[in-house]
Amino acid sequence: MTKTEIYDNIGLVSGQINDISCLAQEIRDDYFNQYNSDSENGKMAIVWDYDKYASLYRIMENSLYEAAKILKNIKNNLNV
């Protein structure tokens, strides 16, 4: 792996980590913070939006997996 490829991959991972951070904030702020066990509306809000936020979580999880794979590849190439 060339130095340019390493820099390109690190840039890609950096972008993925930024995306993951944004998705995590969205899920936390707009989904989990709606939940209020003392309120019927709070309970329904989390149920109503479950499919949407489950999808966002799966996207986030996949991005994290891909970022980790890229970093592992960089590490393996540097240890040659």
Summary of the structure (lengths in Angstrom):
residues: 80
radius of gyration: 17.8
end to end distance: 9.8
largest distance: 58.4
contacts: 200
relative contact order: 0.17
helix: 86%
strand: 0%
